[in-house]
């Protein structure tokens, strides 16, 4: 069976970036965020990133967890399953880890989850010698929202609006989407 493949135009800031934030603008963006609409809070996060102290501290935190040489890291075999295949599967996972999860994609995903709550990505599947291999791709949270009520064919849950206006159902665990929420929603 062919794994799902996601292809769409990535949403970023659709408007001109807001350079001045009043208390009322910030409160409004935070209220929208708490309602599940992340577009304006993502713009606020972008603006906060222009502060050297915030971006420096955030980068230190992110790099300490996502860089190859930062912390001791080891891919381990899961418990259970078919023990006869465990060693070969573990070896293949170790070989592929940094290709599947490149630092350039994992770092912004973690950065988003720290600042916005959820970090969003998708799996870009490629065939290599008859083997399907995914690669994590980060998506900015500007197009992400949590919809409590159905929208057309979409059911309640996370929705990603592309730059073209297409709304995609985000279903973590379906082989296409990654939704990292270290603190829940």
MODELLER restraints for C-alpha pairs under 7 A, 6 or more apart:
rsr = mdl.restraints
at = mdl.atoms
rsr.add(forms.Gaussian(group=physical.xy_distance, feature=features.Distance(at['CA:3:A'], at['CA:125:A']), mean=6.94, stdev=0.5))
rsr.add(forms.Gaussian(group=physical.xy_distance, feature=features.Distance(at['CA:3:A'], at['CA:175:A']), mean=6.87, stdev=0.5))
rsr.add(forms.Gaussian(group=physical.xy_distance, feature=features.Distance(at['CA:4:A'], at['CA:175:A']), mean=6.44, stdev=0.5))
rsr.add(forms.Gaussian(group=physical.xy_distance, feature=features.Distance(at['CA:4:A'], at['CA:176:A']), mean=5.96, stdev=0.5))
rsr.add(forms.Gaussian(group=physical.xy_distance, feature=features.Distance(at['CA:5:A'], at['CA:124:A']), mean=6.10, stdev=0.5))
rsr.add(forms.Gaussian(group=physical.xy_distance, feature=features.Distance(at['CA:5:A'], at['CA:125:A']), mean=5.88, stdev=0.5))
rsr.add(forms.Gaussian(group=physical.xy_distance, feature=features.Distance(at['CA:5:A'], at['CA:176:A']), mean=6.76, stdev=0.5))
rsr.add(forms.Gaussian(group=physical.xy_distance, feature=features.Distance(at['CA:6:A'], at['CA:124:A']), mean=6.54, stdev=0.5))
rsr.add(forms.Gaussian(group=physical.xy_distance, feature=features.Distance(at['CA:6:A'], at['CA:176:A']), mean=6.75, stdev=0.5))
rsr.add(forms.Gaussian(group=physical.xy_distance, feature=features.Distance(at['CA:8:A'], at['CA:162:A']), mean=6.90, stdev=0.5))
rsr.add(forms.Gaussian(group=physical.xy_distance, feature=features.Distance(at['CA:9:A'], at['CA:162:A']), mean=5.78, stdev=0.5))
rsr.add(forms.Gaussian(group=physical.xy_distance, feature=features.Distance(at['CA:9:A'], at['CA:163:A']), mean=5.70, stdev=0.5))
rsr.add(forms.Gaussian(group=physical.xy_distance, feature=features.Distance(at['CA:9:A'], at['CA:164:A']), mean=6.64, stdev=0.5))
rsr.add(forms.Gaussian(group=physical.xy_distance, feature=features.Distance(at['CA:10:A'], at['CA:139:A']), mean=6.92, stdev=0.5))
rsr.add(forms.Gaussian(group=physical.xy_distance, feature=features.Distance(at['CA:10:A'], at['CA:162:A']), mean=5.49, stdev=0.5))
rsr.add(forms.Gaussian(group=physical.xy_distance, feature=features.Distance(at['CA:10:A'], at['CA:163:A']), mean=5.71, stdev=0.5))
rsr.add(forms.Gaussian(group=physical.xy_distance, feature=features.Distance(at['CA:11:A'], at['CA:140:A']), mean=6.92, stdev=0.5))
rsr.add(forms.Gaussian(group=physical.xy_distance, feature=features.Distance(at['CA:11:A'], at['CA:142:A']), mean=6.36, stdev=0.5))
rsr.add(forms.Gaussian(group=physical.xy_distance, feature=features.Distance(at['CA:11:A'], at['CA:143:A']), mean=5.45, stdev=0.5))
rsr.add(forms.Gaussian(group=physical.xy_distance, feature=features.Distance(at['CA:11:A'], at['CA:161:A']), mean=6.89, stdev=0.5))
rsr.add(forms.Gaussian(group=physical.xy_distance, feature=features.Distance(at['CA:11:A'], at['CA:162:A']), mean=4.84, stdev=0.5))
rsr.add(forms.Gaussian(group=physical.xy_distance, feature=features.Distance(at['CA:11:A'], at['CA:163:A']), mean=4.29, stdev=0.5))
rsr.add(forms.Gaussian(group=physical.xy_distance, feature=features.Distance(at['CA:12:A'], at['CA:140:A']), mean=6.31, stdev=0.5))
rsr.add(forms.Gaussian(group=physical.xy_distance, feature=features.Distance(at['CA:12:A'], at['CA:142:A']), mean=5.64, stdev=0.5))
rsr.add(forms.Gaussian(group=physical.xy_distance, feature=features.Distance(at['CA:13:A'], at['CA:142:A']), mean=6.34, stdev=0.5))
rsr.add(forms.Gaussian(group=physical.xy_distance, feature=features.Distance(at['CA:17:A'], at['CA:43:A']), mean=6.87, stdev=0.5))
rsr.add(forms.Gaussian(group=physical.xy_distance, feature=features.Distance(at['CA:29:A'], at['CA:40:A']), mean=5.24, stdev=0.5))
rsr.add(forms.Gaussian(group=physical.xy_distance, feature=features.Distance(at['CA:29:A'], at['CA:41:A']), mean=5.07, stdev=0.5))
rsr.add(forms.Gaussian(group=physical.xy_distance, feature=features.Distance(at['CA:30:A'], at['CA:41:A']), mean=6.18, stdev=0.5))
rsr.add(forms.Gaussian(group=physical.xy_distance, feature=features.Distance(at['CA:32:A'], at['CA:38:A']), mean=6.90, stdev=0.5))
rsr.add(forms.Gaussian(group=physical.xy_distance, feature=features.Distance(at['CA:33:A'], at['CA:41:A']), mean=5.97, stdev=0.5))
rsr.add(forms.Gaussian(group=physical.xy_distance, feature=features.Distance(at['CA:36:A'], at['CA:145:A']), mean=5.19, stdev=0.5))
rsr.add(forms.Gaussian(group=physical.xy_distance, feature=features.Distance(at['CA:36:A'], at['CA:146:A']), mean=4.53, stdev=0.5))
rsr.add(forms.Gaussian(group=physical.xy_distance, feature=features.Distance(at['CA:36:A'], at['CA:147:A']), mean=6.87, stdev=0.5))
rsr.add(forms.Gaussian(group=physical.xy_distance, feature=features.Distance(at['CA:37:A'], at['CA:144:A']), mean=6.82, stdev=0.5))
rsr.add(forms.Gaussian(group=physical.xy_distance, feature=features.Distance(at['CA:37:A'], at['CA:145:A']), mean=4.47, stdev=0.5))
rsr.add(forms.Gaussian(group=physical.xy_distance, feature=features.Distance(at['CA:37:A'], at['CA:146:A']), mean=6.38, stdev=0.5))
rsr.add(forms.Gaussian(group=physical.xy_distance, feature=features.Distance(at['CA:38:A'], at['CA:141:A']), mean=6.43, stdev=0.5))
rsr.add(forms.Gaussian(group=physical.xy_distance, feature=features.Distance(at['CA:38:A'], at['CA:142:A']), mean=6.01, stdev=0.5))
rsr.add(forms.Gaussian(group=physical.xy_distance, feature=features.Distance(at['CA:38:A'], at['CA:144:A']), mean=5.86, stdev=0.5))
rsr.add(forms.Gaussian(group=physical.xy_distance, feature=features.Distance(at['CA:38:A'], at['CA:145:A']), mean=5.73, stdev=0.5))
rsr.add(forms.Gaussian(group=physical.xy_distance, feature=features.Distance(at['CA:39:A'], at['CA:141:A']), mean=6.87, stdev=0.5))
rsr.add(forms.Gaussian(group=physical.xy_distance, feature=features.Distance(at['CA:39:A'], at['CA:142:A']), mean=4.25, stdev=0.5))
rsr.add(forms.Gaussian(group=physical.xy_distance, feature=features.Distance(at['CA:39:A'], at['CA:143:A']), mean=6.08, stdev=0.5))
rsr.add(forms.Gaussian(group=physical.xy_distance, feature=features.Distance(at['CA:39:A'], at['CA:144:A']), mean=6.94, stdev=0.5))
rsr.add(forms.Gaussian(group=physical.xy_distance, feature=features.Distance(at['CA:42:A'], at['CA:141:A']), mean=6.21, stdev=0.5))
rsr.add(forms.Gaussian(group=physical.xy_distance, feature=features.Distance(at['CA:42:A'], at['CA:142:A']), mean=5.47, stdev=0.5))
rsr.add(forms.Gaussian(group=physical.xy_distance, feature=features.Distance(at['CA:45:A'], at['CA:115:A']), mean=6.92, stdev=0.5))
rsr.add(forms.Gaussian(group=physical.xy_distance, feature=features.Distance(at['CA:48:A'], at['CA:54:A']), mean=6.90, stdev=0.5))
rsr.add(forms.Gaussian(group=physical.xy_distance, feature=features.Distance(at['CA:49:A'], at['CA:55:A']), mean=5.06, stdev=0.5))
rsr.add(forms.Gaussian(group=physical.xy_distance, feature=features.Distance(at['CA:62:A'], at['CA:107:A']), mean=6.08, stdev=0.5))
rsr.add(forms.Gaussian(group=physical.xy_distance, feature=features.Distance(at['CA:62:A'], at['CA:110:A']), mean=6.62, stdev=0.5))
rsr.add(forms.Gaussian(group=physical.xy_distance, feature=features.Distance(at['CA:62:A'], at['CA:111:A']), mean=6.29, stdev=0.5))
rsr.add(forms.Gaussian(group=physical.xy_distance, feature=features.Distance(at['CA:63:A'], at['CA:107:A']), mean=6.99, stdev=0.5))
rsr.add(forms.Gaussian(group=physical.xy_distance, feature=features.Distance(at['CA:64:A'], at['CA:70:A']), mean=5.17, stdev=0.5))
rsr.add(forms.Gaussian(group=physical.xy_distance, feature=features.Distance(at['CA:64:A'], at['CA:71:A']), mean=6.73, stdev=0.5))
rsr.add(forms.Gaussian(group=physical.xy_distance, feature=features.Distance(at['CA:65:A'], at['CA:71:A']), mean=6.73, stdev=0.5))
rsr.add(forms.Gaussian(group=physical.xy_distance, feature=features.Distance(at['CA:66:A'], at['CA:103:A']), mean=5.96, stdev=0.5))
rsr.add(forms.Gaussian(group=physical.xy_distance, feature=features.Distance(at['CA:66:A'], at['CA:106:A']), mean=6.61, stdev=0.5))
rsr.add(forms.Gaussian(group=physical.xy_distance, feature=features.Distance(at['CA:66:A'], at['CA:107:A']), mean=5.82, stdev=0.5))
rsr.add(forms.Gaussian(group=physical.xy_distance, feature=features.Distance(at['CA:67:A'], at['CA:103:A']), mean=6.27, stdev=0.5))
rsr.add(forms.Gaussian(group=physical.xy_distance, feature=features.Distance(at['CA:75:A'], at['CA:94:A']), mean=6.01, stdev=0.5))
rsr.add(forms.Gaussian(group=physical.xy_distance, feature=features.Distance(at['CA:76:A'], at['CA:90:A']), mean=6.85, stdev=0.5))
rsr.add(forms.Gaussian(group=physical.xy_distance, feature=features.Distance(at['CA:77:A'], at['CA:86:A']), mean=6.60, stdev=0.5))
rsr.add(forms.Gaussian(group=physical.xy_distance, feature=features.Distance(at['CA:77:A'], at['CA:90:A']), mean=5.65, stdev=0.5))
rsr.add(forms.Gaussian(group=physical.xy_distance, feature=features.Distance(at['CA:99:A'], at['CA:135:A']), mean=6.76, stdev=0.5))
rsr.add(forms.Gaussian(group=physical.xy_distance, feature=features.Distance(at['CA:100:A'], at['CA:134:A']), mean=5.84, stdev=0.5))
rsr.add(forms.Gaussian(group=physical.xy_distance, feature=features.Distance(at['CA:100:A'], at['CA:135:A']), mean=4.18, stdev=0.5))
rsr.add(forms.Gaussian(group=physical.xy_distance, feature=features.Distance(at['CA:100:A'], at['CA:136:A']), mean=5.94, stdev=0.5))
rsr.add(forms.Gaussian(group=physical.xy_distance, feature=features.Distance(at['CA:101:A'], at['CA:135:A']), mean=6.23, stdev=0.5))
rsr.add(forms.Gaussian(group=physical.xy_distance, feature=features.Distance(at['CA:101:A'], at['CA:136:A']), mean=5.52, stdev=0.5))
rsr.add(forms.Gaussian(group=physical.xy_distance, feature=features.Distance(at['CA:105:A'], at['CA:136:A']), mean=6.48, stdev=0.5))
rsr.add(forms.Gaussian(group=physical.xy_distance, feature=features.Distance(at['CA:105:A'], at['CA:137:A']), mean=5.65, stdev=0.5))
rsr.add(forms.Gaussian(group=physical.xy_distance, feature=features.Distance(at['CA:105:A'], at['CA:138:A']), mean=5.28, stdev=0.5))
rsr.add(forms.Gaussian(group=physical.xy_distance, feature=features.Distance(at['CA:108:A'], at['CA:138:A']), mean=6.67, stdev=0.5))
rsr.add(forms.Gaussian(group=physical.xy_distance, feature=features.Distance(at['CA:109:A'], at['CA:119:A']), mean=4.89, stdev=0.5))
rsr.add(forms.Gaussian(group=physical.xy_distance, feature=features.Distance(at['CA:109:A'], at['CA:120:A']), mean=6.19, stdev=0.5))
rsr.add(forms.Gaussian(group=physical.xy_distance, feature=features.Distance(at['CA:109:A'], at['CA:121:A']), mean=6.89, stdev=0.5))
rsr.add(forms.Gaussian(group=physical.xy_distance, feature=features.Distance(at['CA:109:A'], at['CA:138:A']), mean=5.60, stdev=0.5))
rsr.add(forms.Gaussian(group=physical.xy_distance, feature=features.Distance(at['CA:110:A'], at['CA:119:A']), mean=6.18, stdev=0.5))
rsr.add(forms.Gaussian(group=physical.xy_distance, feature=features.Distance(at['CA:112:A'], at['CA:118:A']), mean=6.49, stdev=0.5))
rsr.add(forms.Gaussian(group=physical.xy_distance, feature=features.Distance(at['CA:112:A'], at['CA:119:A']), mean=4.78, stdev=0.5))
rsr.add(forms.Gaussian(group=physical.xy_distance, feature=features.Distance(at['CA:113:A'], at['CA:119:A']), mean=4.13, stdev=0.5))
rsr.add(forms.Gaussian(group=physical.xy_distance, feature=features.Distance(at['CA:113:A'], at['CA:180:A']), mean=6.40, stdev=0.5))
rsr.add(forms.Gaussian(group=physical.xy_distance, feature=features.Distance(at['CA:113:A'], at['CA:181:A']), mean=6.16, stdev=0.5))
rsr.add(forms.Gaussian(group=physical.xy_distance, feature=features.Distance(at['CA:117:A'], at['CA:181:A']), mean=6.00, stdev=0.5))
rsr.add(forms.Gaussian(group=physical.xy_distance, feature=features.Distance(at['CA:117:A'], at['CA:183:A']), mean=6.86, stdev=0.5))
rsr.add(forms.Gaussian(group=physical.xy_distance, feature=features.Distance(at['CA:117:A'], at['CA:185:A']), mean=6.87, stdev=0.5))
rsr.add(forms.Gaussian(group=physical.xy_distance, feature=features.Distance(at['CA:118:A'], at['CA:179:A']), mean=6.36, stdev=0.5))
rsr.add(forms.Gaussian(group=physical.xy_distance, feature=features.Distance(at['CA:118:A'], at['CA:180:A']), mean=5.51, stdev=0.5))
rsr.add(forms.Gaussian(group=physical.xy_distance, feature=features.Distance(at['CA:118:A'], at['CA:181:A']), mean=4.67, stdev=0.5))
rsr.add(forms.Gaussian(group=physical.xy_distance, feature=features.Distance(at['CA:119:A'], at['CA:179:A']), mean=5.72, stdev=0.5))
rsr.add(forms.Gaussian(group=physical.xy_distance, feature=features.Distance(at['CA:119:A'], at['CA:180:A']), mean=4.86, stdev=0.5))
rsr.add(forms.Gaussian(group=physical.xy_distance, feature=features.Distance(at['CA:119:A'], at['CA:181:A']), mean=6.48, stdev=0.5))
rsr.add(forms.Gaussian(group=physical.xy_distance, feature=features.Distance(at['CA:120:A'], at['CA:138:A']), mean=6.13, stdev=0.5))
rsr.add(forms.Gaussian(group=physical.xy_distance, feature=features.Distance(at['CA:120:A'], at['CA:139:A']), mean=5.42, stdev=0.5))
rsr.add(forms.Gaussian(group=physical.xy_distance, feature=features.Distance(at['CA:120:A'], at['CA:140:A']), mean=6.93, stdev=0.5))
rsr.add(forms.Gaussian(group=physical.xy_distance, feature=features.Distance(at['CA:120:A'], at['CA:141:A']), mean=6.69, stdev=0.5))
rsr.add(forms.Gaussian(group=physical.xy_distance, feature=features.Distance(at['CA:120:A'], at['CA:178:A']), mean=5.79, stdev=0.5))
rsr.add(forms.Gaussian(group=physical.xy_distance, feature=features.Distance(at['CA:120:A'], at['CA:179:A']), mean=4.83, stdev=0.5))
rsr.add(forms.Gaussian(group=physical.xy_distance, feature=features.Distance(at['CA:120:A'], at['CA:180:A']), mean=6.40, stdev=0.5))
rsr.add(forms.Gaussian(group=physical.xy_distance, feature=features.Distance(at['CA:121:A'], at['CA:136:A']), mean=6.54, stdev=0.5))
rsr.add(forms.Gaussian(group=physical.xy_distance, feature=features.Distance(at['CA:121:A'], at['CA:137:A']), mean=5.26, stdev=0.5))
rsr.add(forms.Gaussian(group=physical.xy_distance, feature=features.Distance(at['CA:121:A'], at['CA:138:A']), mean=4.20, stdev=0.5))
rsr.add(forms.Gaussian(group=physical.xy_distance, feature=features.Distance(at['CA:121:A'], at['CA:139:A']), mean=5.03, stdev=0.5))
rsr.add(forms.Gaussian(group=physical.xy_distance, feature=features.Distance(at['CA:121:A'], at['CA:177:A']), mean=5.96, stdev=0.5))
rsr.add(forms.Gaussian(group=physical.xy_distance, feature=features.Distance(at['CA:121:A'], at['CA:178:A']), mean=4.89, stdev=0.5))
rsr.add(forms.Gaussian(group=physical.xy_distance, feature=features.Distance(at['CA:121:A'], at['CA:179:A']), mean=6.50, stdev=0.5))
rsr.add(forms.Gaussian(group=physical.xy_distance, feature=features.Distance(at['CA:122:A'], at['CA:136:A']), mean=5.89, stdev=0.5))
rsr.add(forms.Gaussian(group=physical.xy_distance, feature=features.Distance(at['CA:122:A'], at['CA:137:A']), mean=5.32, stdev=0.5))
rsr.add(forms.Gaussian(group=physical.xy_distance, feature=features.Distance(at['CA:122:A'], at['CA:138:A']), mean=6.64, stdev=0.5))
rsr.add(forms.Gaussian(group=physical.xy_distance, feature=features.Distance(at['CA:122:A'], at['CA:176:A']), mean=5.36, stdev=0.5))
rsr.add(forms.Gaussian(group=physical.xy_distance, feature=features.Distance(at['CA:122:A'], at['CA:177:A']), mean=4.28, stdev=0.5))
rsr.add(forms.Gaussian(group=physical.xy_distance, feature=features.Distance(at['CA:122:A'], at['CA:178:A']), mean=5.45, stdev=0.5))
rsr.add(forms.Gaussian(group=physical.xy_distance, feature=features.Distance(at['CA:123:A'], at['CA:134:A']), mean=5.52, stdev=0.5))
rsr.add(forms.Gaussian(group=physical.xy_distance, feature=features.Distance(at['CA:123:A'], at['CA:135:A']), mean=5.41, stdev=0.5))
rsr.add(forms.Gaussian(group=physical.xy_distance, feature=features.Distance(at['CA:123:A'], at['CA:136:A']), mean=4.83, stdev=0.5))
rsr.add(forms.Gaussian(group=physical.xy_distance, feature=features.Distance(at['CA:123:A'], at['CA:137:A']), mean=6.13, stdev=0.5))
rsr.add(forms.Gaussian(group=physical.xy_distance, feature=features.Distance(at['CA:123:A'], at['CA:175:A']), mean=6.94, stdev=0.5))
rsr.add(forms.Gaussian(group=physical.xy_distance, feature=features.Distance(at['CA:123:A'], at['CA:176:A']), mean=5.03, stdev=0.5))
rsr.add(forms.Gaussian(group=physical.xy_distance, feature=features.Distance(at['CA:123:A'], at['CA:177:A']), mean=6.14, stdev=0.5))
rsr.add(forms.Gaussian(group=physical.xy_distance, feature=features.Distance(at['CA:124:A'], at['CA:134:A']), mean=5.35, stdev=0.5))
rsr.add(forms.Gaussian(group=physical.xy_distance, feature=features.Distance(at['CA:124:A'], at['CA:135:A']), mean=5.09, stdev=0.5))
rsr.add(forms.Gaussian(group=physical.xy_distance, feature=features.Distance(at['CA:124:A'], at['CA:136:A']), mean=6.33, stdev=0.5))
rsr.add(forms.Gaussian(group=physical.xy_distance, feature=features.Distance(at['CA:124:A'], at['CA:137:A']), mean=6.68, stdev=0.5))
rsr.add(forms.Gaussian(group=physical.xy_distance, feature=features.Distance(at['CA:125:A'], at['CA:132:A']), mean=6.41, stdev=0.5))
rsr.add(forms.Gaussian(group=physical.xy_distance, feature=features.Distance(at['CA:125:A'], at['CA:133:A']), mean=5.60, stdev=0.5))
rsr.add(forms.Gaussian(group=physical.xy_distance, feature=features.Distance(at['CA:125:A'], at['CA:134:A']), mean=4.23, stdev=0.5))
rsr.add(forms.Gaussian(group=physical.xy_distance, feature=features.Distance(at['CA:125:A'], at['CA:135:A']), mean=6.33, stdev=0.5))
rsr.add(forms.Gaussian(group=physical.xy_distance, feature=features.Distance(at['CA:126:A'], at['CA:132:A']), mean=5.72, stdev=0.5))
rsr.add(forms.Gaussian(group=physical.xy_distance, feature=features.Distance(at['CA:126:A'], at['CA:133:A']), mean=5.41, stdev=0.5))
rsr.add(forms.Gaussian(group=physical.xy_distance, feature=features.Distance(at['CA:126:A'], at['CA:134:A']), mean=6.24, stdev=0.5))
rsr.add(forms.Gaussian(group=physical.xy_distance, feature=features.Distance(at['CA:127:A'], at['CA:133:A']), mean=6.17, stdev=0.5))
rsr.add(forms.Gaussian(group=physical.xy_distance, feature=features.Distance(at['CA:143:A'], at['CA:160:A']), mean=5.21, stdev=0.5))
rsr.add(forms.Gaussian(group=physical.xy_distance, feature=features.Distance(at['CA:143:A'], at['CA:161:A']), mean=4.75, stdev=0.5))
rsr.add(forms.Gaussian(group=physical.xy_distance, feature=features.Distance(at['CA:143:A'], at['CA:162:A']), mean=6.30, stdev=0.5))
rsr.add(forms.Gaussian(group=physical.xy_distance, feature=features.Distance(at['CA:144:A'], at['CA:159:A']), mean=5.84, stdev=0.5))
rsr.add(forms.Gaussian(group=physical.xy_distance, feature=features.Distance(at['CA:144:A'], at['CA:160:A']), mean=4.55, stdev=0.5))
rsr.add(forms.Gaussian(group=physical.xy_distance, feature=features.Distance(at['CA:144:A'], at['CA:161:A']), mean=6.42, stdev=0.5))
rsr.add(forms.Gaussian(group=physical.xy_distance, feature=features.Distance(at['CA:145:A'], at['CA:158:A']), mean=5.77, stdev=0.5))
rsr.add(forms.Gaussian(group=physical.xy_distance, feature=features.Distance(at['CA:145:A'], at['CA:159:A']), mean=5.41, stdev=0.5))
rsr.add(forms.Gaussian(group=physical.xy_distance, feature=features.Distance(at['CA:145:A'], at['CA:160:A']), mean=6.46, stdev=0.5))
rsr.add(forms.Gaussian(group=physical.xy_distance, feature=features.Distance(at['CA:146:A'], at['CA:157:A']), mean=5.39, stdev=0.5))
rsr.add(forms.Gaussian(group=physical.xy_distance, feature=features.Distance(at['CA:146:A'], at['CA:158:A']), mean=4.42, stdev=0.5))
rsr.add(forms.Gaussian(group=physical.xy_distance, feature=features.Distance(at['CA:146:A'], at['CA:159:A']), mean=6.13, stdev=0.5))
rsr.add(forms.Gaussian(group=physical.xy_distance, feature=features.Distance(at['CA:147:A'], at['CA:156:A']), mean=5.30, stdev=0.5))
rsr.add(forms.Gaussian(group=physical.xy_distance, feature=features.Distance(at['CA:147:A'], at['CA:157:A']), mean=5.24, stdev=0.5))
rsr.add(forms.Gaussian(group=physical.xy_distance, feature=features.Distance(at['CA:147:A'], at['CA:158:A']), mean=6.13, stdev=0.5))
rsr.add(forms.Gaussian(group=physical.xy_distance, feature=features.Distance(at['CA:147:A'], at['CA:159:A']), mean=6.77, stdev=0.5))
rsr.add(forms.Gaussian(group=physical.xy_distance, feature=features.Distance(at['CA:148:A'], at['CA:156:A']), mean=4.87, stdev=0.5))
rsr.add(forms.Gaussian(group=physical.xy_distance, feature=features.Distance(at['CA:148:A'], at['CA:157:A']), mean=6.22, stdev=0.5))
rsr.add(forms.Gaussian(group=physical.xy_distance, feature=features.Distance(at['CA:149:A'], at['CA:155:A']), mean=6.91, stdev=0.5))
rsr.add(forms.Gaussian(group=physical.xy_distance, feature=features.Distance(at['CA:149:A'], at['CA:156:A']), mean=4.94, stdev=0.5))
rsr.add(forms.Gaussian(group=physical.xy_distance, feature=features.Distance(at['CA:150:A'], at['CA:156:A']), mean=5.04, stdev=0.5))
rsr.add(forms.Gaussian(group=physical.xy_distance, feature=features.Distance(at['CA:154:A'], at['CA:169:A']), mean=6.21, stdev=0.5))
rsr.add(forms.Gaussian(group=physical.xy_distance, feature=features.Distance(at['CA:158:A'], at['CA:169:A']), mean=6.34, stdev=0.5))
rsr.add(forms.Gaussian(group=physical.xy_distance, feature=features.Distance(at['CA:158:A'], at['CA:170:A']), mean=5.21, stdev=0.5))
rsr.add(forms.Gaussian(group=physical.xy_distance, feature=features.Distance(at['CA:159:A'], at['CA:167:A']), mean=6.35, stdev=0.5))
rsr.add(forms.Gaussian(group=physical.xy_distance, feature=features.Distance(at['CA:159:A'], at['CA:168:A']), mean=5.54, stdev=0.5))
rsr.add(forms.Gaussian(group=physical.xy_distance, feature=features.Distance(at['CA:159:A'], at['CA:169:A']), mean=4.78, stdev=0.5))
rsr.add(forms.Gaussian(group=physical.xy_distance, feature=features.Distance(at['CA:159:A'], at['CA:170:A']), mean=5.35, stdev=0.5))
rsr.add(forms.Gaussian(group=physical.xy_distance, feature=features.Distance(at['CA:160:A'], at['CA:167:A']), mean=5.62, stdev=0.5))
rsr.add(forms.Gaussian(group=physical.xy_distance, feature=features.Distance(at['CA:160:A'], at['CA:168:A']), mean=5.13, stdev=0.5))
rsr.add(forms.Gaussian(group=physical.xy_distance, feature=features.Distance(at['CA:160:A'], at['CA:169:A']), mean=6.54, stdev=0.5))
rsr.add(forms.Gaussian(group=physical.xy_distance, feature=features.Distance(at['CA:160:A'], at['CA:170:A']), mean=6.55, stdev=0.5))
rsr.add(forms.Gaussian(group=physical.xy_distance, feature=features.Distance(at['CA:161:A'], at['CA:167:A']), mean=4.40, stdev=0.5))
rsr.add(forms.Gaussian(group=physical.xy_distance, feature=features.Distance(at['CA:161:A'], at['CA:168:A']), mean=6.27, stdev=0.5))
rsr.add(forms.Gaussian(group=physical.xy_distance, feature=features.Distance(at['CA:170:A'], at['CA:177:A']), mean=6.30, stdev=0.5))
rsr.add(forms.Gaussian(group=physical.xy_distance, feature=features.Distance(at['CA:171:A'], at['CA:177:A']), mean=6.08, stdev=0.5))
rsr.add(forms.Gaussian(group=physical.xy_distance, feature=features.Distance(at['CA:172:A'], at['CA:178:A']), mean=5.41, stdev=0.5))
rsr.add(forms.Gaussian(group=physical.xy_distance, feature=features.Distance(at['CA:172:A'], at['CA:179:A']), mean=5.86, stdev=0.5))
